Amino acid sequence: MTPPTRLLLLGAGRSASALIDYLLRHAPAENWFLTVADAQPAHLVPVLAAHSQYTRPVALDAHNAAQLDELVSQADLVISMLPAALHPVVAWACLRHHRHLATASYVSAEIRSLHDEAAAAGLFFLMECGLDPGLDHMSAMQTLDELRAAGARITGFKSYCGGLVAPESEGANPWRYKFSWNPRNVVLAGQGGPAQFLEGDELKAIPYQELFARAEVLAVPGHGHFEGYANRDSLGYREIYGLHDVQTMLRGTLRRPGYCGAWQVLVALGFTDDTQKLGNAATLPWAALVISRLPQPAAPAEAAAALAAQLHLDPHGPELTRLAWLGLFGERPVGLANATAAQLLEHLLVEKWALGPHDRDQVVMLHQFEYELNGEARRRTASLVVTGRDATHTAMAQTVGLPLGMAVRRLLRGEIARRGVLVPTTADFYEPILAELAANYGIIFHEQDERR
């Protein structure tokens, strides 16, 4: 009997449920054995119990390089759902032991530099194969290739994605947002340099301090209006998508209307700063922390009025309403001692924006293509809306995990021959994966085309 192909999944957090389901569903036919390594493997036991002949859970200390190396040595293919900062360590272990690697995270410069070594060893290091990045690449390239084949000249491309909450699960939350993925990444979103993009052949660079004040209103057909703010660097995707001469190039994030204006106030207060510990007591009231961040002194009882006056906000406006709902103007203690402002904000939001057991999250993706064909200026819109089933079977888990699992399956079958560091922007990836998502999971992009 042929020995099974040994798969190792590193990290089994909230985005991994659909990936695990997919791998185990196909394990018997594909002759796979899956090891799932997680910091808290106890929650995996009931999930994996029905498939014990094809899988096992193990405890993982992701910062223990020796343990990581040992686990990688025992696998044929490693799927990493660990934080992106740990992927170089995993990648080097995969090179040492001649193991394939697949992740949903962005290609870092360090991993990109391993392309030649991985290719020479006959290995694939598949990156950016989740939702965003991943599904965005595949869906965009399918349309771009189709337009080019018809003779179109692409003049503009915008792409937005948001992990949100379904309208019926928003409840009384005026932010209309709950966490369906890593809260820390949400709090720190947009940091790390200015957002750079092209708009009408003009280079734009928006500093982080202004980013959320520059959100654009966008309509998603059949689902209403959203706000979109620019991601950090859209310019590099001109080469990836073959859009060297494009006049507009922007990738961004979607939120519900009103979110960005209120978040901009948190940025102005320095509440998203993660660089300096405050030396605070855990019992410090939120109102006192707000006052401490204002230019002029005021009494904690006047926190809301002082904030409105000093930042020139309407004291009865939507920004103050959203901040008050979080509890920023009351006596509630911040709850963590000697933390950064971003850690305190995350600690608060994890409770206030928690996805309830029966809440349904929602993933929304929007592409806008501007092109010229037969002397006519046109625009094509492609949109995707996926709604989760509950707090475990989320839309985020589906749209991150399924593309990754499907790509792994095809790579192991030999259906994709290329080796080295790969990103799923070619037809050998996008055609079968988008077809399987549509046929088996109802994950379908809807397109509209119109004259400009």
Stockholm file with secondary structure:
# STOCKHOLM 1.0

chainA/1-452         MTPPTRLLLLGAGRSASALIDYLLRHAPAENWFLTVADAQPAHLVPVLAAHSQYTRPVALDAHNAAQLDELVSQADLVISMLPAALHPVVAWACLRHHRHLATASYVSAEIRSLHDEAAAAGLFFLMECGLDPGLDHMSAMQTLDELRAAGARITGFKSYCGGLVAPESEGANPWRYKFSWNPRNVVLAGQGGPAQFLEGDELKAIPYQELFARAEVLAVPGHGHFEGYANRDSLGYREIYGLHDVQTMLRGTLRRPGYCGAWQVLVALGFTDDTQKLGNAATLPWAALVISRLPQPAAPAEAAAALAAQLHLDPHGPELTRLAWLGLFGERPVGLANATAAQLLEHLLVEKWALGPHDRDQVVMLHQFEYELNGEARRRTASLVVTGRDATHTAMAQTVGLPLGMAVRRLLRGEIARRGVLVPTTADFYEPILAELAANYGIIFHEQDERR
#=GR chainA/1-452 SS CCCCEEEEEECCSTTCHHHHHHHHHHHHHHTEEEEEEESSGGGGHHHHGGGTTTEEEEECCTTCHHHHHHHHHTCSEEEECSCGGGHHHHHHHHHHHTCEEEESSCCCHHHHTTHHHHHHTTCEEECSCBTTTBHHHHHHHHHHHHHHHTTCEEEEEEEEEEEEECGGGCTTCTTCCCCSSCHHHHHTTTCSSCEEEEETTEEEEECHHHHGGGCEEEEETTTEEEEEEECSBCTTHHHHTTCTTCSEEEEEEEECTTHHHHHHHHHHTTTTCCSCBCCCCTTCBHHHHHHHTSSSCCCGGGHHHHHHHHTTCCTTSHHHHHHHHHTTTSSCBCCCSSCBHHHHHHHHHHHHTCCCTTCCEEEEEEEEEEEEETTEEEEEEEEEEEECSSSSSCHHHHHHHHHHHHHHHHHHTTSCCCCEEECSCSHHHHHHHHHHHHHHHCCCCEEEEEEC
#=GC SS_cons         CCCCEEEEEECCSTTCHHHHHHHHHHHHHHTEEEEEEESSGGGGHHHHGGGTTTEEEEECCTTCHHHHHHHHHTCSEEEECSCGGGHHHHHHHHHHHTCEEEESSCCCHHHHTTHHHHHHTTCEEECSCBTTTBHHHHHHHHHHHHHHHTTCEEEEEEEEEEEEECGGGCTTCTTCCCCSSCHHHHHTTTCSSCEEEEETTEEEEECHHHHGGGCEEEEETTTEEEEEEECSBCTTHHHHTTCTTCSEEEEEEEECTTHHHHHHHHHHTTTTCCSCBCCCCTTCBHHHHHHHTSSSCCCGGGHHHHHHHHTTCCTTSHHHHHHHHHTTTSSCBCCCSSCBHHHHHHHHHHHHTCCCTTCCEEEEEEEEEEEEETTEEEEEEEEEEEECSSSSSCHHHHHHHHHHHHHHHHHHTTSCCCCEEECSCSHHHHHHHHHHHHHHHCCCCEEEEEEC
//
